[in-house]
Amino acid sequence: MITSFIAKLNDLRLAQHTSASSKALLAYALSPIYRVINGLVLVSVFAIVGLWLSGNGTQAGAFDLARVLVPEEARQIVWNQGFGILDQYQEPAQAAPADKEIIAVMYGKFMGGSVASSLSKPAAIPKQQAIALLMPSVANAQVRPISHLSDRIPASKIDPQAQDSKLMVSVQNQRAVADFFEKKYKLDRSKIEGYVSNTVLIAKEINIDPVLLLAVISVESNFNPLTKSGAGAEGLMQVMTLVHKDKYALYGGVDDAIKPEVNIRVGAYILKYLIATTGSLRGGLKYYVGAANAENDGGYADKVMAERNRLIVLCQSTPTPGSQNKLTLNGKSLRS
């Protein structure tokens, strides 16, 4: 009996082995057919997609199948917009309201990112300037421009009163202004000529009225670069150094904050930004003096405007030759 059981078990094992061998043999025999079928499926998919993208043409046959599988509207979208259509699903950057932008400038940020990150990108050192200046040597100073920030401010947002009055184009007018401030503040002649020349040069770089900048400097610091307020405002333009230290990073840090060529650049940029953001020259001056949340600016804007008007009258009354100086900045014609 045991012998019979063992014989049946061996027969069963033999049958299983034979069955497995048959399946393996069948799979081996059918593998070319599977490859052909897979290839046909792949070719069909590519053909349908190709027909779908190419259009309808005959309005029949395979084109109808392609249109059924994928609607015509989808084909047109892909064909016209490409994969850029996916960009619509990216989260759009939200523009900050005007008040937040003003706060951003006042407290050291810049339009959606820190000023430090904006300034971390290398800025070109301006080439030697060919510009009519009372003290031409200031144009040879290798100072990084701040135009890569100021140029982001739309010119259409600038109050016309803050745009270049063209009154400081001639050396004669620059000399008259230097004479005026030399007598008013008992200043060293060479220093006041340097301040005036730097202001004219920087105003052209930032595209703002140099007469306005000179009036602000006069009211803010009486042309004394060492002036420092109790609140921490320093330099000719009385910029809050610690508040705007990110901007000074472009110039090596706050140690150079009182240098005229640096202080005027940073102050002029901030003033232009505030004028554009508030929508008016007086509004920008109010924010610049730190009276953003006050009912009035304590007469600050009136003082600046009065000084500006005095300089305008002075320049208009100064005899100047016909336009003889073609101004260029960084190798390009100056904006006027």
Sine and cosine of phi, psi and omega as CSV:
sin_phi,cos_phi,sin_psi,cos_psi,sin_omega,cos_omega
0.00,0.00,-0.70,0.71,0.03,-1.00
-0.88,0.48,-0.63,0.78,0.00,-1.00
-0.90,0.44,-0.63,0.78,0.02,-1.00
-0.92,0.40,-0.64,0.77,0.00,-1.00
-0.90,0.44,-0.69,0.73,0.00,-1.00
-0.89,0.45,-0.62,0.78,0.00,-1.00
-0.91,0.42,-0.67,0.74,0.02,-1.00
-0.91,0.42,-0.61,0.79,0.02,-1.00
-0.90,0.44,-0.67,0.75,0.03,-1.00
-0.91,0.42,-0.62,0.78,0.03,-1.00
-0.90,0.44,-0.62,0.78,0.00,-1.00
-0.91,0.41,-0.68,0.73,0.03,-1.00
-0.89,0.46,-0.66,0.76,0.01,-1.00
-0.90,0.44,-0.62,0.79,0.00,-1.00
-0.92,0.38,-0.66,0.75,0.02,-1.00
-0.90,0.44,-0.66,0.75,0.01,-1.00
-0.90,0.44,-0.66,0.75,0.01,-1.00
-0.90,0.44,-0.65,0.76,0.00,-1.00
-0.90,0.44,-0.68,0.73,0.01,-1.00
-0.90,0.44,-0.66,0.75,0.02,-1.00
-0.90,0.44,-0.60,0.80,0.01,-1.00
-0.92,0.39,-0.65,0.76,0.02,-1.00
-0.90,0.43,-0.68,0.73,0.01,-1.00
-0.89,0.45,-0.66,0.75,0.01,-1.00
-0.91,0.41,-0.64,0.76,0.01,-1.00
-0.91,0.41,-0.68,0.74,0.01,-1.00
-0.89,0.46,-0.65,0.76,0.03,-1.00
-0.89,0.45,-0.64,0.77,-0.03,-1.00
-0.94,0.34,-0.54,0.84,-0.05,-1.00
-1.00,0.03,-0.21,0.98,-0.07,-1.00
-0.84,0.55,-0.65,0.76,0.07,-1.00
-0.88,0.47,-0.59,0.81,0.02,-1.00
-0.91,0.41,-0.67,0.74,0.05,-1.00
-0.86,0.50,-0.67,0.74,0.00,-1.00
-0.90,0.44,-0.64,0.77,0.02,-1.00
-0.90,0.43,-0.69,0.73,0.01,-1.00
-0.89,0.46,-0.71,0.70,0.02,-1.00
-0.88,0.48,-0.65,0.76,0.04,-1.00
-0.90,0.44,-0.65,0.76,0.02,-1.00
-0.91,0.42,-0.64,0.77,0.03,-1.00
-0.89,0.46,-0.70,0.71,-0.01,-1.00
-0.90,0.45,-0.70,0.71,0.02,-1.00
-0.89,0.45,-0.61,0.79,0.00,-1.00
-0.90,0.44,-0.68,0.73,0.01,-1.00
-0.88,0.48,-0.74,0.67,0.02,-1.00
-0.89,0.46,-0.61,0.79,0.00,-1.00
-0.91,0.42,-0.68,0.73,-0.01,-1.00
-0.90,0.43,-0.70,0.71,0.01,-1.00
-0.90,0.44,-0.66,0.75,0.02,-1.00
-0.89,0.45,-0.68,0.74,0.04,-1.00
-0.91,0.42,-0.62,0.79,-0.01,-1.00
-0.90,0.43,-0.69,0.72,-0.01,-1.00
-0.95,0.32,-0.52,0.86,-0.08,-1.00
-0.97,0.23,-0.28,0.96,0.00,-1.00
0.94,-0.34,-0.08,-1.00,-0.08,-1.00
-1.00,-0.02,-0.69,0.73,0.09,-1.00
0.95,0.32,-0.98,0.20,-0.11,-0.99
-0.99,-0.15,-0.11,0.99,-0.04,-1.00
0.87,0.50,0.47,0.88,-0.04,-1.00
-0.43,-0.90,0.11,-0.99,0.14,-0.99
0.86,0.52,-0.76,-0.65,-0.10,-1.00
-0.87,0.49,-0.50,0.87,0.02,-1.00
-0.91,0.41,-0.62,0.79,0.06,-1.00
-0.89,0.45,-0.66,0.75,0.03,-1.00
-0.88,0.47,-0.66,0.75,0.01,-1.00
-0.90,0.44,-0.65,0.76,0.00,-1.00
-0.93,0.36,-0.53,0.85,0.03,-1.00
-0.93,0.37,-0.68,0.74,-0.05,-1.00
-0.94,0.33,-0.65,0.76,0.01,-1.00
-0.70,-0.71,0.86,-0.50,-0.09,-1.00
-0.86,0.52,0.45,-0.89,0.00,-1.00
-0.87,0.49,-0.59,0.80,-0.04,-1.00
-0.86,0.50,-0.64,0.77,0.00,-1.00
-0.91,0.40,-0.63,0.77,0.02,-1.00
-0.87,0.50,-0.70,0.71,-0.03,-1.00
-0.90,0.44,-0.64,0.77,0.00,-1.00
-0.89,0.46,-0.73,0.68,-0.01,-1.00
-0.91,0.43,-0.66,0.75,-0.06,-1.00
-0.92,0.40,-0.64,0.77,-0.08,-1.00
-0.99,0.12,-0.61,0.80,-0.14,-0.99
-0.94,-0.35,-0.23,0.97,-0.03,-1.00
0.88,0.47,-0.36,-0.93,-0.03,-1.00
-0.98,0.20,-0.03,1.00,0.09,-1.00
-0.89,0.46,-0.28,0.96,0.04,-1.00
-0.86,0.51,-0.43,0.90,-0.01,-1.00
-0.93,0.36,-0.33,0.94,-0.02,-1.00
-0.89,0.46,-0.42,0.91,-0.04,-1.00
-0.91,0.41,-0.31,0.95,-0.01,-1.00
-1.00,-0.02,-0.07,1.00,0.08,-1.00
-0.97,0.22,0.55,-0.83,-0.03,-1.00
-0.95,0.33,0.88,-0.47,-0.05,-1.00
-0.94,0.34,0.55,-0.83,0.07,-1.00
-0.95,0.31,0.76,-0.65,-0.04,-1.00
-1.00,0.04,0.79,-0.61,0.04,-1.00
-0.96,0.26,0.73,-0.69,-0.02,-1.00
-0.96,0.27,0.60,-0.80,0.08,-1.00
-0.87,0.50,0.31,-0.95,-0.08,-1.00
-0.83,0.56,-0.69,0.72,-0.03,-1.00
-0.88,0.47,-0.63,0.77,0.00,-1.00
-0.93,0.37,-0.57,0.82,0.03,-1.00
-0.92,0.40,-0.63,0.77,0.03,-1.00
-0.89,0.45,-0.73,0.69,0.03,-1.00
-0.87,0.49,-0.61,0.79,-0.01,-1.00
-0.87,0.49,-0.68,0.73,0.01,-1.00
-0.94,0.34,-0.68,0.73,-0.05,-1.00
-0.90,0.44,-0.52,0.86,-0.10,-1.00
-0.91,-0.42,0.42,0.91,0.26,-0.97
1.00,-0.05,0.22,0.98,0.04,-1.00
-0.94,-0.34,0.26,-0.97,-0.03,-1.00
-0.63,-0.78,0.97,-0.22,0.23,-0.97
0.66,0.75,0.93,0.37,0.12,-0.99
1.00,0.01,-0.07,1.00,0.02,-1.00
-0.36,-0.93,0.25,-0.97,-0.02,-1.00
-0.95,0.30,0.48,-0.88,0.05,-1.00
-0.89,0.46,-0.55,0.83,0.00,-1.00
-0.85,0.52,-0.67,0.74,0.00,-1.00
-0.93,0.37,-0.58,0.81,0.03,-1.00
-0.94,0.35,-0.60,0.80,-0.05,-1.00
-0.99,0.12,-0.22,0.97,-0.01,-1.00
-0.93,0.37,-0.38,0.92,0.05,-1.00
-0.96,0.29,0.71,-0.70,-0.05,-1.00
-0.88,0.48,0.71,-0.70,0.05,-1.00
-0.95,-0.31,0.61,-0.79,-0.08,-1.00
-0.94,0.34,0.62,-0.79,0.14,-0.99
-0.98,0.19,0.79,-0.61,-0.04,-1.00
-0.90,0.44,0.55,-0.83,0.08,-1.00
-0.95,0.32,0.17,-0.98,0.04,-1.00
-0.86,0.52,0.71,-0.71,-0.10,-0.99
-1.00,0.05,0.61,-0.80,0.16,-0.99
-0.92,-0.40,1.00,-0.05,-0.12,-0.99
-0.53,-0.85,0.59,-0.80,-0.01,-1.00
-0.95,0.31,0.94,-0.33,-0.04,-1.00
-0.75,-0.67,0.53,-0.85,0.05,-1.00
-0.89,0.45,-0.62,0.78,0.09,-1.00
-0.85,-0.53,1.00,0.00,-0.11,-0.99
-0.85,0.52,-0.43,0.90,-0.08,-1.00
-0.89,0.46,-0.41,0.91,-0.02,-1.00
-0.92,0.40,-0.38,0.93,0.00,-1.00
-0.96,0.27,-0.26,0.97,-0.02,-1.00
-1.00,0.00,-0.13,0.99,0.00,-1.00
-0.92,0.40,0.73,-0.68,0.00,-1.00
-1.00,0.07,0.99,0.12,-0.01,-1.00
-0.89,-0.45,0.75,-0.66,0.01,-1.00
-0.89,0.45,0.68,-0.73,0.03,-1.00
-0.97,0.25,0.28,-0.96,0.10,-1.00
-0.90,-0.44,0.25,0.97,-0.04,-1.00
-0.91,0.41,-0.41,0.91,0.01,-1.00
-0.92,0.40,-0.32,0.95,0.11,-0.99
-1.00,-0.10,-0.72,0.69,-0.07,-1.00
-0.92,0.40,-0.49,0.87,0.00,-1.00
-0.94,0.34,-0.24,0.97,0.05,-1.00
-0.97,0.22,-0.22,0.98,0.00,-1.00
-0.99,0.11,0.88,-0.48,-0.03,-1.00
-0.87,0.50,0.74,-0.67,0.01,-1.00
-0.88,0.47,-0.48,0.88,-0.01,-1.00
-0.92,0.40,-0.30,0.95,-0.02,-1.00
-1.00,0.01,-0.08,1.00,-0.07,-1.00
-1.00,0.00,0.80,-0.61,0.08,-1.00
-0.83,0.56,0.75,-0.66,0.00,-1.00
-0.79,0.61,-0.50,0.86,0.01,-1.00
-0.92,0.40,-0.36,0.93,-0.01,-1.00
-1.00,-0.10,-0.03,1.00,0.02,-1.00
-1.00,0.10,0.32,-0.95,-0.11,-0.99
-0.84,0.54,0.84,-0.54,-0.01,-1.00
-0.99,0.13,-0.15,0.99,0.00,-1.00
0.91,0.41,0.18,0.98,-0.02,-1.00
-0.98,0.18,-0.30,0.96,-0.06,-1.00
-0.97,-0.23,0.29,0.96,0.00,-1.00
-0.93,0.38,-0.62,0.79,-0.08,-1.00
-1.00,0.01,0.54,-0.84,0.07,-1.00
-0.90,0.44,-0.53,0.85,0.00,-1.00
-0.87,0.49,-0.70,0.71,0.02,-1.00
-0.93,0.37,-0.61,0.79,0.05,-1.00
-0.89,0.45,-0.64,0.77,0.03,-1.00
-0.91,0.41,-0.64,0.76,0.01,-1.00
-0.89,0.45,-0.65,0.76,0.03,-1.00
-0.92,0.40,-0.66,0.75,0.03,-1.00
-0.89,0.45,-0.65,0.76,0.06,-1.00
-0.86,0.50,-0.69,0.73,-0.03,-1.00
-0.87,0.49,-0.76,0.65,-0.05,-1.00
-0.96,0.27,-0.51,0.86,0.05,-1.00
-0.87,0.49,-0.69,0.72,0.00,-1.00
-0.96,0.28,-0.62,0.78,-0.08,-1.00
-0.92,0.39,-0.65,0.76,-0.09,-1.00
-0.92,-0.40,0.13,0.99,0.01,-1.00
0.81,0.59,0.81,0.59,-0.10,-0.99
-0.99,-0.10,0.41,-0.91,0.15,-0.99
-0.91,0.42,0.73,-0.68,-0.14,-0.99
-0.88,0.48,-0.72,0.70,-0.05,-1.00
-0.91,0.42,-0.58,0.81,0.00,-1.00
-0.93,0.36,-0.71,0.71,-0.02,-1.00
-0.91,0.41,-0.56,0.83,0.07,-1.00
-0.90,0.43,-0.61,0.79,0.06,-1.00
-0.91,0.42,-0.67,0.74,0.01,-1.00
-0.90,0.44,-0.70,0.71,-0.01,-1.00
-0.90,0.43,-0.71,0.71,-0.02,-1.00
-0.90,0.43,-0.67,0.74,0.05,-1.00
-0.88,0.48,-0.65,0.76,-0.01,-1.00
-0.90,0.45,-0.69,0.72,0.02,-1.00
-0.89,0.45,-0.69,0.72,-0.01,-1.00
-0.89,0.45,-0.73,0.69,-0.03,-1.00
-0.93,0.36,-0.61,0.79,0.03,-1.00
-0.87,0.49,-0.61,0.79,0.05,-1.00
-0.93,0.37,-0.61,0.79,0.02,-1.00
-0.91,0.43,-0.67,0.75,-0.08,-1.00
-1.00,-0.02,-0.24,0.97,-0.01,-1.00
0.92,0.40,0.87,0.50,0.05,-1.00
-0.62,-0.78,0.34,-0.94,-0.08,-1.00
-0.93,0.36,0.86,-0.50,0.03,-1.00
-0.91,0.41,-0.50,0.86,0.05,-1.00
-0.89,0.46,-0.65,0.76,0.04,-1.00
-0.89,0.46,-0.71,0.70,0.00,-1.00
-0.88,0.47,-0.67,0.74,0.02,-1.00
-0.90,0.44,-0.60,0.80,0.04,-1.00
-0.92,0.40,-0.65,0.76,0.03,-1.00
-0.90,0.44,-0.71,0.71,0.01,-1.00
-0.87,0.49,-0.66,0.75,0.00,-1.00
-0.88,0.48,-0.73,0.69,-0.04,-1.00
-0.95,0.31,-0.63,0.78,-0.10,-1.00
-0.96,0.28,-0.72,0.69,-0.18,-0.98
-0.73,-0.68,0.01,1.00,-0.08,-1.00
0.81,0.58,0.51,0.86,0.00,-1.00
0.88,0.47,0.52,0.86,0.10,-1.00
-0.95,-0.32,0.96,-0.27,-0.06,-1.00
-0.92,0.39,-0.26,0.97,-0.01,-1.00
-1.00,0.00,0.00,1.00,-0.01,-1.00
-0.90,0.43,0.71,-0.70,0.04,-1.00
-0.64,-0.77,0.79,-0.62,-0.02,-1.00
-1.00,0.08,0.24,-0.97,0.03,-1.00
-0.90,0.43,-0.40,0.92,-0.01,-1.00
-1.00,0.10,-0.15,0.99,0.03,-1.00
0.97,-0.24,0.19,0.98,0.06,-1.00
-0.98,0.19,0.70,-0.72,-0.10,-1.00
-0.73,-0.69,0.35,-0.94,0.16,-0.99
0.99,0.12,-0.03,-1.00,-0.05,-1.00
-0.86,0.51,-0.63,0.78,-0.03,-1.00
-1.00,-0.09,0.03,1.00,0.03,-1.00
0.78,0.62,0.83,0.56,0.05,-1.00
-1.00,0.09,0.66,-0.75,0.05,-1.00
-0.95,0.32,0.98,-0.19,-0.16,-0.99
-0.86,0.52,-0.78,0.63,-0.06,-1.00
-0.93,0.37,-0.55,0.84,0.03,-1.00
-0.92,0.39,-0.62,0.78,-0.09,-1.00
-0.95,-0.32,0.51,0.86,-0.03,-1.00
-0.90,0.43,-0.44,0.90,0.04,-1.00
-0.89,0.45,-0.60,0.80,0.02,-1.00
-0.93,0.36,-0.57,0.82,0.01,-1.00
-0.96,0.29,-0.19,0.98,0.03,-1.00
-0.87,0.50,-0.49,0.87,0.02,-1.00
-0.90,0.43,-0.40,0.92,-0.09,-1.00
-0.93,-0.38,0.37,0.93,0.07,-1.00
1.00,-0.07,0.07,1.00,0.05,-1.00
0.93,-0.36,-0.02,-1.00,-0.11,-0.99
-0.95,0.31,-0.21,0.98,0.01,-1.00
-0.90,0.45,-0.43,0.90,0.00,-1.00
-0.98,-0.19,0.26,0.97,-0.11,-0.99
-0.90,0.43,-0.45,0.89,-0.06,-1.00
-1.00,-0.05,-0.08,1.00,0.04,-1.00
-0.90,0.44,0.77,-0.64,-0.07,-1.00
-0.80,0.60,-0.71,0.70,-0.06,-1.00
-0.92,0.39,-0.38,0.93,0.03,-1.00
-1.00,-0.03,-0.76,0.65,-0.07,-1.00
-0.88,0.48,-0.66,0.76,0.00,-1.00
-0.92,0.40,-0.64,0.77,0.00,-1.00
-0.88,0.48,-0.77,0.64,-0.05,-1.00
-0.91,0.41,-0.71,0.71,0.00,-1.00
-0.89,0.45,-0.65,0.76,0.00,-1.00
-0.91,0.41,-0.64,0.77,0.04,-1.00
-0.89,0.45,-0.72,0.69,-0.01,-1.00
-0.88,0.47,-0.70,0.72,0.00,-1.00
-0.88,0.47,-0.70,0.71,0.00,-1.00
-0.88,0.47,-0.67,0.74,-0.01,-1.00
-0.89,0.45,-0.67,0.74,-0.02,-1.00
-0.94,0.35,-0.58,0.82,0.06,-1.00
-0.89,0.45,-0.70,0.71,0.00,-1.00
-0.92,0.40,-0.62,0.79,-0.07,-1.00
-0.96,0.28,-0.65,0.76,0.00,-1.00
-0.99,0.15,-0.37,0.93,0.06,-1.00
1.00,-0.06,0.03,1.00,0.00,-1.00
-0.41,-0.91,0.37,-0.93,0.04,-1.00
-0.90,0.43,-0.72,0.69,-0.01,-1.00
-0.90,0.43,-0.62,0.78,0.05,-1.00
-0.89,0.45,-0.67,0.74,0.03,-1.00
-0.90,0.44,-0.64,0.77,0.03,-1.00
-0.91,0.42,-0.61,0.80,0.02,-1.00
-0.89,0.46,-0.69,0.72,0.02,-1.00
-0.94,0.33,-0.57,0.82,-0.03,-1.00
-0.90,0.44,-0.61,0.79,-0.02,-1.00
-0.99,0.17,-0.08,1.00,0.06,-1.00
1.00,-0.02,0.35,0.94,-0.02,-1.00
-0.96,-0.27,0.55,0.84,-0.09,-1.00
-0.84,0.55,-0.67,0.74,-0.08,-1.00
-0.99,-0.16,0.09,1.00,0.00,-1.00
-1.00,-0.02,0.35,-0.94,0.02,-1.00
-0.92,0.39,-0.56,0.83,0.03,-1.00
-0.56,-0.83,0.13,-0.99,-0.06,-1.00
-0.98,-0.19,0.27,0.96,0.03,-1.00
0.93,0.36,0.36,0.93,0.02,-1.00
1.00,0.02,0.11,0.99,-0.05,-1.00
-0.88,0.48,-0.77,0.64,-0.02,-1.00
-0.87,0.49,-0.62,0.78,0.02,-1.00
-0.89,0.46,-0.64,0.77,0.01,-1.00
-0.90,0.44,-0.70,0.71,-0.01,-1.00
-0.90,0.43,-0.70,0.71,-0.02,-1.00
-0.90,0.43,-0.60,0.80,0.02,-1.00
-0.91,0.41,-0.70,0.72,0.03,-1.00
-0.91,0.42,-0.64,0.76,0.04,-1.00
-0.87,0.49,-0.70,0.71,-0.01,-1.00
-0.90,0.43,-0.59,0.81,0.05,-1.00
-0.89,0.45,-0.65,0.76,0.01,-1.00
-0.93,0.37,-0.60,0.80,0.03,-1.00
-0.89,0.46,-0.73,0.68,0.02,-1.00
-0.88,0.47,-0.66,0.75,0.00,-1.00
-0.88,0.48,-0.72,0.69,-0.02,-1.00
-0.92,0.38,-0.63,0.78,-0.02,-1.00
-0.93,0.37,-0.44,0.90,-0.02,-1.00
-1.00,-0.04,-0.06,1.00,0.00,-1.00
-1.00,0.03,0.84,-0.54,0.02,-1.00
-0.89,0.45,0.76,-0.65,0.03,-1.00
-0.74,-0.67,0.57,-0.82,0.07,-1.00
-0.93,0.36,0.19,-0.98,0.04,-1.00
-0.87,0.50,0.29,-0.96,-0.08,-1.00
-0.85,0.52,0.93,-0.36,-0.10,-0.99
-0.84,-0.54,-0.19,0.98,-0.06,-1.00
-0.93,-0.36,0.88,-0.47,0.10,-0.99
-1.00,0.00,0.91,-0.42,-0.10,-1.00
-1.00,0.01,0.65,-0.76,0.09,-1.00
-0.72,-0.69,0.45,-0.89,0.01,-1.00
-0.61,-0.79,0.80,-0.60,-0.04,-1.00
0.83,0.56,0.58,0.81,0.05,-1.00
0.99,0.15,0.05,1.00,-0.01,-1.00
-0.85,-0.53,0.38,-0.93,0.06,-1.00
-0.89,0.46,0.66,-0.75,-0.02,-1.00
-0.95,0.32,0.57,-0.82,0.10,-0.99
-0.97,0.24,0.72,-0.70,-0.03,-1.00
-0.71,-0.71,0.00,0.00,0.00,0.00
